[in-house]
């Protein structure tokens, strides 16, 4: 038995003006052919694919296709998308006869001239392997599921956890569905219900947030022997593309109780719609207020979630809004720490050297429409390469490469400067730079919600800031040009059926 494995993973924030290039993918590790299995056999969904396939059949031949993965950023540029397409095509032609294909995908990924890279890749793979080879794709639960994705795959399997702690398990679930298709020779029946709504990511928590009961329903559904996959996709909201919105999917074995499963999908969709107002009811503070609240709390550490500049949501991570307030509101008992993606500032720190006086403008370089640079004076305490292995939200055995870095201190404030974007949700970022977020007074997580998985076990309190950025939940600050309309809450919408573009 021969199973092909590939990966195309990036979450696109279309409001980030900076393009994702081939160099961005290469920084995170492009792999082709056998090296994909050799290098990433324990990482995320691919790790789940490899482990579950070998448990199923120790003699299975795993055929590596291509891995293109990088951290969330702006649209993929045209040349890079061409390179990705051609790389998959070449490896598929080399692969020979296949019994199945497993693809680790995100589902909210766009290029300059293509809004749906996930659907486009699935179509290309389908054309290469033909109609009889089963194709299974895994998706982030923030995928913007499209009709093309549904049509060009046999089975889609999505995360059930936000924070994203189940990437490996999602790969295992995908193999379970592929195994059924190969052994039975049958294909699933598909149900797909689109909802014309987007919601703020701060309440997308599937453990404690409003949608938690819905995800428990999905898990219960997948325990039904007739169900192969049950998905609820809350959509990446900073994704200006046609058909943007939540989606419910259900893949079942043929001949199952069609009426019951039709009603199940319709019921899930109704429950999603009824949650919309609660999902957007979130307490946030201005930068000055949130720092004051953190200082007044008295405990430590306090974590501040900066969702608008969330690197996990494709923002550049270059907003100095909270850094400005830390400097203004000193003293800060036990100190405060934050980070900025700013390669020019890193270069300046390297030029003055460890122990040297740092005096330069920081931030506001990638998204000047949202942030002004801030003059920052301090002492360079450390120069380093920011590399570590991510385990936790988004990553399992995921190598992280954020380039060169520098730690600069000004009074009670530590600023970590890095060349490249990376997991703003994880305390491992600070720890990789020799800082200890567990002992500081205030620490910034550039993440709307996912940071809670890694920070909640040790912080005294959490506050959310309302600041400018590419991932702001204040929709009026963003200009959507490509979405299908109407879309709640950008437009008044009494019921989903009032959106004629939206499929039930």
N, C-alpha and C positions, 0 to 999 in steps of 0.2 A: 504493500500500500504506500502511495506517495502523496504527501500532503504539503502544499506550498504555504509559506508564511511570509507576510509582508507587513510593513507599517508605514502609515502616513499620518503623523500626529502633530498638529499645531492648532491652537485656538486663536483665531484672528479677531483682533479688535479693529474694526474698519475706521474707527475715529482716531486711531494712532496713525499719523501721517507718514511714519517711517516704514519703508518696505521691508519685508522679510526676504533676505537674499540667500543665495547658495552658501555663502560664508556662514550664515547663521545656522543652517543645518549642519554644515561641516563641523562647526564648533561643538555641537552636541553629539556628533558621531554618526555620520552616514556609513551604512554598511550594506554590502552587496553580496549575494550568493551565500556560500557557506559561512562567511564571517558574521552574518546576521545571527545565526544560531550559536556560533562559537562565543560571540561577545555578549549577547543579550538573552541567553537562555534562562536567566533568572530574573529578568527585569519586567515588571508590570504585566500587561496583557500577554506580551510575547512569552514571558516566563510561564504564565498559565497555559498558553498553547502547548509549549514544549513539554511541560510536566505532564499534562493530561493526555497528550498524544502518546507519550512513552508508557504511561500507565495503562492505557487502552491496548496498545500493541508494542511490545518492546522492540519489534523488528520494523516498525514504521520508518520509512525514509522521509525525513523532513527536508524539504527543498527551500532554501532561503531565496527570497526574491530581493527586495530592497527595503531598507529602513531609512526613512527621512523623518526625523523628529527634531523639534526645537521648541524653545519656550514661547509662550504667547507673545505676539507682537502685531505689526501691521500686515496689510495684504501682501501675499506672496507676489514678487515681481514676475513679469511675463516670461523672462528668460529662465528663471528658476523653475517655474511651473513646467515649461517645455522640457527642461532637464529631468525633472521628476517623471513626467509622462514617458519620456524616451527610455529612462532607466528601467521602469517597470516593464515596458514593452520588450526591451532586450532580454531581461531575465525570464520573462514568461516564454519567449521564443526558445530560450536555452533550456527551459525546464523539462520539456518533453511531456509525455502523457501524465495527467494528474488525476487523483481520485477526489481531491477537494482542495479548497483554498480558504485560508484563515487570514483576515486582514485586521490589524489593530488600527482603528481610525478614531478621529475626534468627532467630526460631524458638524463643526462650525468653523469652516476653513474656506477662505476666499482668495482669489488672485485678482490682478488688475482687471482682467476681462472675463472672469469666470466667478460667479457668486457661489457655486456649489462644487468645490473641488472633490469632496467626498463622493458625491453622485457621479461626477465626471470620471473619477478613478474607477469606481465600481463598474461603470459602463465600459471602460477600456479593458478591464480584466475580463468582464463577461464576453466581450468580442473576441478576446484572445483564447479563452478556454472553451467557449461554446456553451450551448444551453443546458447540457447534461451534467456538467461538473458543478457540484454544490459550492456556493460562495457564502461564507459567513463573515460578517463584520461586527466588530465591537465598537461601541460608541460611548463617549462621555455623556452623562445625563444632562449636560448643557448643549448637546447637539441640536442643530436646527434641522430636524428630520424633514426630508423632501420626498415627493412622489418618486423622483428618479432614484433615490437611495432604496426605496422600498421595491421598485420594479427591477432594479439591476442586481439585487442580492436575493438569496433564498431565505436568509435569516439574519436579523439584527439583534444584538444582545447589548444592553446598556448597563452602565453602572447603576447600582441601587443605593449608593452611599455618597453623601455630601456632608462633611468633608470626604474626599475621594480616597477611601481606604480599601477599596475592593477591586483594584485594577487586576491583580493576579487572579482573583476569584472569578472575575468577569471573563477572563481568558479561559478558565476551566469550564464555565457554563457554556461558552461558545463551542468548545470541543464536544461537550455532551450533545448539543444539537447537531453538530456535524456527524457525529457517530451514528445518531439515529437515522439521518438521511442516507448515509452510505450503507448501513446494514439493512434498512428497510427498502431502499430504492425509491422512497416517496419524498415529496416536498411539502412544506407546511402550507396551511391556509393563513393568509395575512389579513390583519385588520389594522386600520390606520385612521386616527381621528385627530385632526388639526384644530387648535384653538387660537383665536386671534387675540393673544395676550402676551405681554412680557411683564416680568416682575423683578424687583430689586433683589440682588443676590444675597443680601445680608440675612434673609429669612429662608434660604434654600436648604437649611440644615435638615437632613432626613432622619436624624436621631431625636432632636428636640423641637424642631421647627413646625410650622403649620402643615407642611406636606408629609410629615412623618407617618401618620396613619395610612396615607395612600401607598407609601413604599412598603409598609407591612402587608398591604393587600397584594402588591406585586409579588412579594416573596411567597405569600400563601398560594397565589395562582401558580407559581412555578413548581410548587409541590404537587399540583394536579398532574397525573401522568399524561393527560392529553395536551398539556401546555408545554411548549418548547422555550418560549421567551415572553416575558411581560415587561413592557417598558413605559416609563413616564419621563419625558424629556422637557426640562424647564427652560431650555433655550438660553444661549449666550445672548443677553439683551443688547450688547454693544456690537451688534452684527447687522449692519445695514444691508439687507439682502431680501429678495423676494421670498415670500412664504415664511417670514419670521414669525415664530410663535411657539407656544407649548404644543406637545404632541403626545398622544397615547398610542402605543402599538401592542399588538398581541399576535403571536405566532402559535398556531395550534396544529395538531395532527389532523390530517384530512378525515372527514367523516365524523368529526366530533360534534357535540351539541351546538350547532350554529346559532340557534336562537339565544341560548344561555350566554354564549361568548359575545354575541352582538350586544346584548343588554349589559354585560359586564363592562365593555369598552365605553358604551354610552354613559353608564353610571359613573365611571371614573372621570370621564370628561366633564360631567355636571359638577362633580365634587371639586375638580380643579377650578372651574369657573367661579364657584361659590367662595373659593379661598382668595380671590384676587385682591380684594381690599385689605384683608388681614396681611397678605404678603408684602404690601407696600406701606404698612403702618410701622414705621421704624423711628426710634429716637436717635437723633444724631446731634452733635454739637459743633459749633463753629470752631476753627483752630484755637482761638484764644480761650473759648469756653471749655473745650475738652481738656486742655492742659490745666486750667484752673480746677476743673472737676477732679482730675487725677491727683493734683497736689492736695486738694482738700480731703481726699479719701482717707489718707493716713496710712494705708497699708502699702505693701509693695511685694512683688512688682505689679504695676498696672500696665496692661496692654491696651494700646490704642489701635483700632483697626482703621486703616486709611483705604477704604474701598475705591475711591475715585482715582488714586494713583496705584492701584493694585497691579503689580507685575504679573500676578497669577491671572488677571483679567485682560492682559495685553496692554496695559498702560506702560509708559516708559520708565516709571520709577524715578522720575527726576524732579518731583515737586518738593520744594523746601518749605512748604507752608507750616509744617509742624516744627521743623528745625528753627524757623524764625521765632516761633513762640517759646521754644525751649530757651533760646538765648535771652529773650525778653523777660521770662518769668523765673530766672534763677534767683535764689538758690533752689536746687532740686535735690532733696535728700536722697542719697544713694545714686544720684545721677540719672541721666536719660540717654538712650541710644536710638539712633535711626540710621538709615542708609540711603544713598543716592546712586543712581546709575549715571555716571559722569566721567567718561574716559579722559577728557581734558583736565579735570581736577585731579584724577589719578596721576597723570603725567606731571602736573605741577608738584604734587607731593613727592614723587620720585626725584624731581629736580632739586628740591630743597633737602631731601634725605631725612632719615630717622633722627629725631631731635631738632630738626630745623623748624623755622617759623613758617607756617602756612598762611598765606594771605592771598585769596583769590575768590572770584565769583563761582558759586556752585549752583547746580540745578538749572532748570528752565532751558535746557539745551535741545531736548528732543521734542518738547511740546510747549513752545513759547506762548502759544495762544491760551494756555491754561496757567502757566507759572512764570513769574519773573525770577531771574537769577538773584541770589543772595550773597553778599560779601561775607566771607567766613574767615575768621582769624583764629589760629590755634597752633598746636604743636603736633608734628607728625610723630606718632608713637610706634607705628608698625607699617612695614611694606610687605606684601605677600602676594601669592597666587591663590585666588579664591576657588578652590576645588574641594568637593566633598561628595559623599554618597547620600542621596535623599531616601529616607524611609519615613513614611507618614502620608500626609495629605498630598495627593497627586503622584507620589513616587514610591516604588518598591525596588530597592537595589538600583536606583536610577543615578548614573553618574552626572554630576553637576559641574559645569565649567563656566565661571563668570569672569574669567580673565584676571588681569592684574587688579590689585586692590590696595587700599591704604586706610589706616585708622588715624584719624586726626581728633585731638581733644581740645575743647575750648571750655575752661571752667568745669562745670558739672555735666557737660555734654560730650558724648562720643559720637563721631560721625564716621561711618564706614562708607568709603567710596569704592565703587566697583566699575569695571569697564563695560560689563554686559549684564543684561537682565537675567533674573533667576527667581527662585522661590521666596518671594517676600512673605510667605505664610509661615516659614519655618525658623525656629530658634537655632537650627543647625547653621544657618547663614552667619549669625553673629559668632557662634562658637567656633566656626572655621577661621574666624579672624581673631581668635583669642579673647573674645568678649564673653561675659557671662550674663545673659538676660535674666537668669533666675535670681541674681543678687541686686540688680539695678532698681531704681525707683520707677521709671517709665520706659517702656520699650514699644517701638512702632512696628506693627505688622502691616505690610502693604498687601492687604487681602481683605475682602468683604466679610467672609465667613469661614473659609477653609482653615484659617489659622487656629480656630478654636480646638481642633483635634490635638494640636501640638502644644498650645499655650494653656488651655483650660486646666490641665492637671497641676499647674504650679502658680498661676497668677492669683492675686488678691481680688482683682476686679477687671472688667472690660468695658471700654467706652468706644463709641464709633464717632468718627469725625465727618463733618459735611464740608468737604473742600473741593476745589476745582480739579478736573482731571478727565482723561479720556474714558474713564469708567465711572463717571458720575451717575448716580441714580436719579439725579434731577434732569429728567428727560428734556425739559425745555431748553437746557443748555446745549443740546446736541441737535444737529440737522440731519434727519433721516430723509434720504432721497430715493432709495431703491425699494423700500418695503412695500408690500401690498397693503392697501388701506380699505377700511379703517382697521386700526390696531389699538387695543386698549393697553395702557391709559393715555396714549398719545391722542386718541380721538374718543369722543363719547360713543359708548356702545352698550346698549341695554342687554343684548343677548348675543351669543356667538353666531346664531343664524343670520343676524343682520349684516355680517361680513360675507358678502357673496363669494369672495375668493377662497373662503376657508372650507376645506373638505371635511365632511363627516364620515 
